[in-house]
Amino acid sequence: MPSYQIDDVNPMIKYSPVDAWSAGNKTSDPSAMKYSNNGTFTLTTTNSSSATFAFTGTQVSIFGAKRSNHGQYTVNIDGTSKQSDGFSANDDFTSLFDSGVLKQGPHTIVITNLITDPKKQFLDIDYITWSTDSAAPNTTLEDDSQQISYQPSSSWTTDLPSDMSGFQGSGHLTTDKDSSATLDFSGDTVSLVGAVGPDLGTYTIQIDGKSIGDFDAEKTNYAAKTPLYQAEGLGAGDHTLQVTSTGKGLAIDFALVAGLPSTSASATSSASASASASASASAAHEQKSSALEGAYIAAGIASICLLLTLVGLIYRQIHKRSTRREAAGRSADVAAFMGPSAAIGLKPIDSRSTYPESETAHLLDPRSTAVV
């Protein structure tokens, strides 16, 4: 089950009203470096100011701090609210809310500052984590991938300013409103990664032609390798993500996608498998037919040989009997001519010595006609 973490400056966390939230100050706050990601956090001291995060998954947690100047806040997830106390005599950098196990699907969580004591006005966000059953991204598409197109191309540059560091090899930047980038991909999950900072601005996201909403990359401090948008549970198949700049600037580094096969690819694979199975079955049928034909021919030849052998044996038996009768007649004639004392005794012909069984037995043995 993949888990993700985004920092407080991530544009997917929508702070409202924008002017009511500000970046934590490392100079004025001695405990600032106790926050994660080199001490970054976003805070408010305005009642009813909120932070909203939409995600697809099975669990979500919001992390921040409980301190002596922090007070009450509420957390609403999918319409169900819970009030909690952010006060702690000693600084405690911890989870402000944990949803527990949720049903896999889209959810929205909102944390709202609830000031009941003027001495406890603070609420801050350090980072957010969530888990999902959707596939984890396993393919990286660089900003110059053929799957990413930029419109109009003249509005985009790969010559990034020196203060825009931390990009993975290269990047695309636009400062023109209404310029866009389109990513064509196949998979269940997508994450578009870029940068946030004081010189960057608002943008919109569309998935498969459907508007997702507005986001803001303008932040007090610059940060590279920041997910500008992430979506899970899109389903296997081909999808299109379009990001359009509506503010001061938009910077794109790379995209991550879960490389699931598309429906068309699956159908092609199934068709190929079926064709292969049919071809194999046809070949097996032809081989079996050929084997049977060979067996029939061999059996026919063996039967003819056996028949000829039997005819030969019968002929020889008849011939032997005829020969013995002729010999007996000649013996009687000689005896009569020579007289009793000169009679010649003739032994009957031994058929076994003339036609040994060893020469014919194999022709009569049924095993000699067996088909292998």
C-alpha positions as a printed Julia matrix, in Angstrom:
372×3 Matrix{Float64}:
   0.0      0.0     0.0
   1.77     3.2    -1.18
   2.08     6.13    1.23
   2.86     9.73    0.32
   3.98    12.88    2.13
   3.69    16.49    0.99
   5.18    19.5     2.7
   3.19    22.48    3.92
   4.14    24.55    0.84
   2.59    22.06   -1.58
  -0.03    23.67   -3.86
  -2.37    20.71   -3.3
  -2.93    22.09    0.21
  -5.29    25.0    -0.34
  -5.12    27.73    2.32
  -8.13    30.02    2.74
  -8.17    32.92    2.83
  -4.7     33.06    1.28
  -3.76    36.28    3.08
  -4.57    34.72    6.47
  -1.72    32.21    6.18
   2.02    32.85    6.15
   5.32    30.97    6.15
   6.9     30.27    9.53
   9.8     32.56   10.41
  13.04    30.85   11.39
  14.5     34.13   12.66
  11.74    35.03   15.11
  10.82    31.47   16.16
  13.57    29.63   18.09
  11.74    26.33   17.64
  11.31    26.66   13.87
  14.03    24.13   13.02
  12.12    21.47   14.93
   9.63    21.35   12.07
  10.39    18.97    9.21
  12.02    19.76    5.85
  14.58    22.18    7.23
  12.09    24.0     9.41
   9.29    24.87    6.99
   5.73    25.34    8.22
   2.68    27.46    7.39
   0.71    29.21   10.14
  -2.39    31.28   10.8
  -3.69    33.44   13.65
  -7.04    34.17   12.01
 -10.26    32.62   13.25
 -12.04    30.34   10.75
  -9.05    30.25    8.39
  -8.68    26.77    6.94
  -6.47    24.37    4.98
  -8.09    21.87    2.59
  -6.59    18.75    1.03
  -8.32    16.38   -1.41
  -6.93    12.89   -2.03
  -7.8      9.34   -3.05
  -6.9      6.69   -0.51
  -7.57     4.84    2.72
  -5.97     7.04    5.41
  -4.76    10.59    6.02
  -2.84    12.41    8.76
  -2.1     16.11    9.32
   1.08    17.01   11.2
   1.91    20.27   12.92
   2.68    21.47   16.42
   0.94    21.74   19.76
   2.39    24.7    21.65
   1.52    27.13   24.43
   0.11    29.74   22.0
  -1.99    27.19   20.06
  -5.67    26.64   20.75
  -8.75    24.87   19.46
  -9.25    23.64   15.9
 -11.7     21.43   14.05
 -11.1     18.75   11.44
 -13.8     17.82    8.96
 -13.39    14.77    6.75
 -16.11    13.9     4.26
 -18.63    15.95    6.24
 -17.82    14.57    9.7
 -16.26    17.07   12.15
 -14.1     16.66   15.22
 -12.84    19.4    17.55
  -9.39    19.13   19.13
  -7.1     21.17   21.36
  -3.71    22.28   20.03
  -2.44    23.61   23.35
   0.64    22.11   24.99
   2.78    23.67   27.73
   5.83    22.12   26.06
   6.31    22.2    22.3
   5.07    18.97   20.79
   5.64    18.4    17.06
   3.14    15.71   16.35
   0.05    14.52   14.49
  -2.86    16.95   14.77
  -5.29    14.44   13.27
  -5.32    10.85   12.05
  -8.33     9.54   10.16
  -7.82     5.86   10.85
  -8.85     3.43    8.11
 -11.1      4.87    5.4
 -12.81     3.23    2.47
 -10.62     3.42   -0.63
 -11.82     6.34   -2.72
 -11.8     10.15   -2.96
 -11.86    12.11    0.31
 -11.56    15.74    1.39
 -10.14    16.87    4.71
 -10.4     20.42    6.1
  -8.65    21.74    9.21
  -9.98    25.05   10.58
  -8.61    27.39   13.23
 -11.09    27.91   16.07
 -10.06    30.76   18.35
 -11.73    30.64   21.77
  -8.91    32.28   23.73
  -7.05    35.42   22.5
  -3.84    34.02   23.99
  -4.13    30.85   21.93
  -4.6     31.99   18.35
  -2.07    29.86   16.47
  -2.56    26.88   14.17
   0.2     25.59   11.91
   0.69    22.88    9.28
   3.98    21.01    8.93
   3.11    18.26    6.43
   0.39    15.8     5.37
   0.62    12.05    4.74
  -1.85     9.68    3.14
  -2.09     6.04    2.05
  -3.86     4.48   -0.91
  -4.57     1.15   -2.55
  -3.88     2.64   -5.97
  -0.75     1.67   -7.86
   2.46     3.5    -6.96
   4.22     5.47   -9.73
   6.98     3.39  -11.32
   7.81     5.3   -14.51
   9.5      8.7   -14.81
   8.8     10.97  -17.77
  11.26    13.84  -18.07
  10.06    17.28  -19.11
  11.43    16.71  -22.65
   9.58    13.4   -23.08
   7.62    12.97  -26.31
   4.59    12.29  -24.12
   4.6     15.9   -22.9
   3.71    18.64  -25.39
   3.88    22.4   -24.77
   1.45    24.91  -26.29
   2.43    27.26  -27.75
   6.02    26.08  -27.92
   7.24    29.67  -28.25
   5.93    30.44  -24.74
   8.13    27.83  -23.08
  11.86    27.85  -22.42
  14.36    25.32  -21.12
  16.83    28.09  -20.23
  16.03    28.36  -16.54
  17.22    31.34  -14.45
  20.12    30.78  -12.08
  17.95    31.12   -8.98
  15.74    28.23  -10.14
  17.92    25.3    -9.08
  17.27    21.72   -8.04
  15.71    20.49  -11.27
  16.28    16.88  -12.34
  18.5     17.45  -15.37
  16.32    19.96  -17.21
  13.03    21.79  -16.94
  10.42    23.82  -18.83
   9.36    27.3   -17.72
   6.68    29.68  -18.95
   5.79    33.2   -17.83
   2.92    33.58  -20.28
  -0.67    33.23  -19.14
  -2.79    30.59  -20.87
   0.25    28.62  -22.03
  -0.16    24.94  -21.24
   1.51    21.55  -21.08
  -0.26    18.3   -21.95
   0.82    14.89  -20.67
  -0.47    11.73  -22.36
   0.03     8.63  -20.24
  -1.34     5.21  -19.44
  -1.83     4.19  -15.83
  -3.75     4.48  -12.59
  -1.66     7.18  -10.91
   0.05    10.37  -12.08
   2.16    13.01  -10.35
   3.32    16.22  -12.05
   6.44    17.62  -10.39
   7.76    21.17  -10.67
   8.67    24.08   -8.41
   7.06    26.65   -6.14
   8.38    30.08   -5.18
   7.87    33.85   -5.16
   8.18    34.15   -8.96
   5.68    31.4    -9.77
   1.91    31.62   -9.73
  -1.48    30.07  -10.22
  -2.45    27.31  -12.64
  -5.35    25.01  -13.48
  -5.45    21.22  -13.89
  -7.62    19.11  -16.18
  -7.76    15.3   -16.28
  -9.31    13.67  -19.35
 -10.99    16.98  -20.2
 -12.52    17.43  -16.74
 -11.56    20.48  -14.69
  -9.96    19.55  -11.35
  -9.49    23.06   -9.98
  -7.13    25.98   -9.38
  -3.78    25.72   -7.6
  -1.19    28.25   -6.49
   2.58    27.78   -6.79
   3.4     31.24   -5.4
   5.16    30.73   -2.07
   7.41    32.85    0.1
  10.33    30.45   -0.24
  11.52    28.62   -3.35
  11.28    24.81   -3.38
  12.1     22.45   -6.26
  10.87    18.88   -6.83
   7.42    19.79   -5.5
   4.4     17.81   -6.74
   2.15    20.35   -8.46
  -0.64    17.8    -8.7
  -1.15    14.09   -7.99
  -4.09    11.82   -8.78
  -4.73     8.17   -7.91
  -7.47     5.74   -8.84
  -7.76     6.88  -12.46
  -8.09     3.31  -13.67
  -6.02     1.41  -16.2
  -6.04     2.92  -19.66
  -5.01     6.05  -21.52
  -5.37     9.43  -19.82
  -4.51    13.07  -20.47
  -3.39    15.66  -17.91
  -3.3     19.32  -18.92
  -1.81    22.09  -16.8
  -2.39    25.73  -17.78
  -0.59    28.76  -16.37
  -2.91    31.51  -15.12
  -0.42    33.52  -13.07
   3.16    34.81  -13.01
   4.87    31.6   -14.03
   4.82    27.81  -14.17
   7.81    25.44  -13.99
   7.7     21.73  -14.86
  10.45    19.25  -13.98
   9.12    15.72  -14.63
   6.11    13.42  -14.24
   5.66    10.1   -12.46
   3.1      7.57  -13.63
   2.0      4.08  -12.64
   2.79     2.09  -15.77
  -0.34    -0.06  -16.01
  -1.24    -1.49  -19.45
  -3.9      0.38  -21.37
  -7.23    -1.23  -22.29
  -6.25    -1.34  -25.95
  -2.94    -2.96  -25.1
  -4.69    -5.53  -22.94
  -7.15    -6.27  -25.73
  -4.29    -6.66  -28.21
  -2.49    -8.96  -25.81
  -5.62   -11.07  -25.34
  -6.19   -11.25  -29.08
  -2.59   -12.31  -29.63
  -2.9    -14.95  -26.93
  -6.12   -16.27  -28.51
  -4.54   -16.34  -31.97
  -1.51   -18.14  -30.58
  -3.72   -20.67  -28.8
  -5.74   -21.25  -31.99
  -2.57   -21.71  -34.03
  -1.2    -24.17  -31.47
  -4.46   -26.13  -31.43
  -4.51   -26.21  -35.25
  -0.91   -27.4   -35.4
  -1.62   -30.08  -32.79
  -4.66   -31.22  -34.79
  -2.6    -31.46  -37.97
   0.13   -33.41  -36.17
  -2.45   -35.78  -34.71
  -4.09   -36.28  -38.13
  -0.71   -36.97  -39.73
   0.13   -39.47  -36.99
  -3.19   -41.27  -37.46
  -2.74   -41.4   -41.22
   0.75   -42.89  -40.76
  -0.62   -45.45  -38.32
  -3.35   -46.5   -40.76
  -0.84   -46.9   -43.61
   1.53   -48.95  -41.43
  -1.32   -51.18  -40.27
  -2.43   -51.71  -43.88
   1.06   -52.71  -45.01
   1.44   -55.07  -42.05
  -1.92   -56.69  -42.86
  -0.92   -57.26  -46.51
   2.4    -58.79  -45.43
   0.62   -61.1   -42.99
  -1.88   -62.16  -45.66
   0.89   -62.93  -48.15
   2.77   -64.93  -45.51
  -0.31   -67.02  -44.72
  -0.92   -67.67  -48.44
   2.72   -68.76  -48.8
   2.49   -71.14  -45.86
  -0.72   -72.71  -47.15
   0.8    -73.17  -50.58
   3.9    -74.83  -49.15
   1.82   -77.2   -47.0
  -0.19   -78.29  -50.03
   2.99   -78.71  -52.04
   4.6    -80.87  -49.31
   1.63   -83.22  -49.13
   1.68   -83.65  -52.88
   5.38   -84.43  -52.78
   4.95   -87.06  -50.04
   2.21   -88.82  -52.01
   4.41   -88.94  -55.1
   7.34   -90.28  -53.09
   5.2    -92.97  -51.47
   3.99   -94.09  -54.89
   7.51   -94.33  -56.24
   8.63   -96.33  -53.16
   5.89   -98.9   -53.7
   6.84   -99.28  -57.34
  10.52   -99.79  -56.51
   9.7   -102.3   -53.78
   7.6   -104.27  -56.12
  10.34  -104.18  -58.71
  13.24  -104.97  -56.3
  11.42  -107.33  -54.03
  10.87  -107.26  -50.29
  14.55  -107.44  -49.31
  15.38  -104.35  -51.32
  12.59  -102.13  -49.98
  13.73   -98.65  -49.14
  12.3    -96.98  -45.98
  11.58   -93.29  -46.54
  11.27   -90.9   -43.57
   8.52   -88.33  -43.81
   9.7    -84.81  -44.61
  10.19   -82.69  -41.45
   8.47   -79.46  -42.26
  10.21   -77.69  -39.36
  13.62   -78.33  -40.83
  12.47   -77.06  -44.21
  10.56   -73.96  -42.91
  11.88   -73.17  -39.43
   9.43   -71.36  -37.17
  12.06   -68.78  -36.39
  11.73   -67.39  -39.87
   7.95   -67.03  -39.85
   7.01   -66.57  -36.22
   7.65   -62.84  -36.32
   5.22   -62.48  -39.21
   2.42   -64.06  -37.17
   3.24   -62.33  -33.9
   0.57   -59.68  -33.29
   3.2    -57.47  -31.66
   4.96   -57.07  -34.98
   1.98   -55.06  -36.29
   1.68   -52.69  -33.29
   1.75   -49.01  -34.16
   4.26   -46.99  -32.14
